Amino acid sequence: MHAKFACADFTFPLLPHHKVLQLIAMLEFTGVDIGLFENRSHLWSSREEEAELDLFAEQVVWAGLTAWFVECFEIGVDQGFAPDLMVMELCASGETAEIFAAMTHNGFFKQMTHHSTTSQYGTLSRGPSLIDDAMRARAILRDDAQSK
């Protein structure tokens, strides 16, 4: 068995973050663990930014994802798929949770290597066309005067 090692980005706290990532790459680690610790992390955000980001996730990301799953359920049922099979496909089988876990461990796009080429093609070719300017405009929580 071939071991894979990761190095934490906070291992070298005196170096700038970009230098830490370069050093980790030179040491040929296969992964980087990003640590978020108050007063010890390379990634910083203000309380205000963190609160806004949480609000964005709650009011846009998760709200949109939930609405999208409901819409997909309804489209599938309208297309003739049994409601119980739609529930199984969208969430009850655990596949969705596995995909999100793979995104966490492998990266947002690299997790696709665990799927068929048909799945990969559909994600990359059809996905972008499902998002339009009107949807993007509804997802904005603050106006340009408030944004940084």
Beta strands, then each sheet from edge to edge (+ up, - down):
strand 1: 6-8
strand 2: 31-33
sheet 1: 1+ 2+
end
